[in-house]
Amino acid sequence: MRIGELARQTGISISRIRFYEARGLLAQAPRAANGYRSYGADAADALRFLDQAQRLGFSLAEIKRGMPDPNGATPSPSMLVAALQQKEAEIDRLIEAALAKKKAIATLLVELQCAV
């Protein structure tokens, strides 16, 4: 399939698909005789994986480390579980830090309101 069809199928823009290719996150598609890129179904799967990983908060560097095969192979389930557990722990730390900041702000608000 051509890049436009791949973009429509996945909901990912053409420029983003090209960006992923340039970064080595998506295998370079072979070109047909007319010069157009020709993508297989595995490219759509890889793009959906990339999109979901980014939506879950993974950076492109983290995604690339977890995708040893730029030809679209999805990491093993055990690799995915480990990465998701690490991301969950990171989010828990961020939540704890945000709650501590919220508590400090609430304390400061009470102090300032008493001073008024």
C-alpha positions as CSV (number, residue, x, y, z in Angstrom):
1,M,0.0,0.0,0.0
2,R,1.1,3.6,-0.6
3,I,1.9,6.0,2.2
4,G,-1.5,7.9,1.9
5,E,-3.4,4.6,2.3
6,L,-1.2,3.7,5.3
7,A,-1.9,7.1,6.8
8,R,-5.7,6.7,6.3
9,Q,-5.6,3.2,7.8
10,T,-3.7,4.1,10.9
11,G,-4.8,7.7,11.4
12,I,-1.2,8.8,11.5
13,S,-0.1,11.7,9.2
14,I,2.2,11.1,6.2
15,S,4.8,13.5,7.7
16,R,4.8,11.5,11.0
17,I,5.2,8.2,9.1
18,R,8.2,9.7,7.2
19,F,9.6,11.0,10.6
20,Y,9.4,7.5,12.1
21,E,11.2,6.1,9.0
22,A,13.9,8.7,9.3
23,R,14.4,8.0,13.0
24,G,14.7,4.2,12.3
25,L,11.5,3.4,14.2
26,L,9.8,2.2,11.1
27,A,11.6,0.2,8.4
28,Q,12.3,2.0,5.2
29,A,9.6,0.9,2.7
30,P,10.8,-0.5,-0.6
31,R,10.0,1.7,-3.6
32,A,8.1,0.5,-6.5
33,A,9.2,1.1,-10.1
34,N,7.3,4.4,-10.1
35,G,9.3,5.6,-7.0
36,Y,6.4,5.4,-4.6
37,R,7.0,3.7,-1.2
38,S,5.2,0.4,-0.9
39,Y,4.2,-0.6,2.7
40,G,3.0,-4.0,3.9
41,A,0.4,-4.7,6.6
42,D,3.3,-5.0,9.2
43,A,4.0,-1.3,8.8
44,A,0.4,-0.5,9.9
45,D,0.9,-2.8,13.0
46,A,4.2,-1.1,13.8
47,L,2.7,2.4,13.5
48,R,-0.2,1.5,15.8
49,F,2.3,0.2,18.3
50,L,4.4,3.4,18.0
51,D,1.3,5.5,18.4
52,Q,0.0,3.6,21.4
53,A,3.4,3.7,23.1
54,Q,3.6,7.4,22.7
55,R,0.1,7.9,24.0
56,L,1.1,5.9,27.1
57,G,4.0,8.3,27.7
58,F,6.9,6.5,26.2
59,S,9.5,8.7,24.6
60,L,10.8,7.9,21.1
61,A,14.1,6.9,22.6
62,E,12.4,4.5,25.0
63,I,10.3,3.0,22.2
64,K,13.4,2.6,20.0
65,R,15.2,0.7,22.8
66,G,12.2,-1.6,23.1
67,M,12.0,-2.2,19.4
68,P,15.2,-4.1,18.4
69,D,13.8,-4.8,15.0
70,P,12.9,-1.7,12.9
71,N,11.2,-3.9,10.4
72,G,8.1,-3.7,12.4
73,A,8.4,-6.7,14.8
74,T,6.7,-6.0,18.1
75,P,8.8,-6.6,21.2
76,S,8.2,-9.8,23.1
77,P,5.4,-9.8,25.7
78,S,8.0,-10.1,28.5
79,M,9.8,-7.0,27.2
80,L,6.5,-5.1,27.0
81,V,5.5,-6.1,30.5
82,A,8.8,-4.9,31.9
83,A,8.6,-1.6,30.1
84,L,5.0,-1.1,31.2
85,Q,5.9,-1.9,34.8
86,Q,8.7,0.7,34.7
87,K,6.4,3.3,33.1
88,E,3.8,2.6,35.8
89,A,6.4,3.0,38.6
90,E,7.5,6.3,36.9
91,I,4.0,7.6,36.8
92,D,3.5,6.6,40.5
93,R,6.6,8.7,41.4
94,L,5.2,11.6,39.4
95,I,1.9,11.4,41.1
96,E,3.5,11.3,44.6
97,A,5.6,14.3,43.7
98,A,2.5,16.2,42.4
99,L,0.6,15.3,45.5
100,A,3.4,16.6,47.7
101,K,3.4,19.9,45.7
102,K,-0.3,20.1,46.0
103,K,-0.1,19.7,49.8
104,A,2.6,22.4,50.0
105,I,0.4,24.7,48.0
106,A,-2.6,24.0,50.2
107,T,-0.5,24.7,53.3
108,L,0.8,28.0,51.9
109,L,-2.7,29.0,50.9
110,V,-4.0,28.4,54.4
111,E,-1.1,30.5,55.9
112,L,-1.6,33.3,53.4
113,Q,-5.4,33.4,54.0
114,C,-4.9,33.6,57.7
115,A,-2.6,36.6,57.2
116,V,-5.2,38.5,55.2
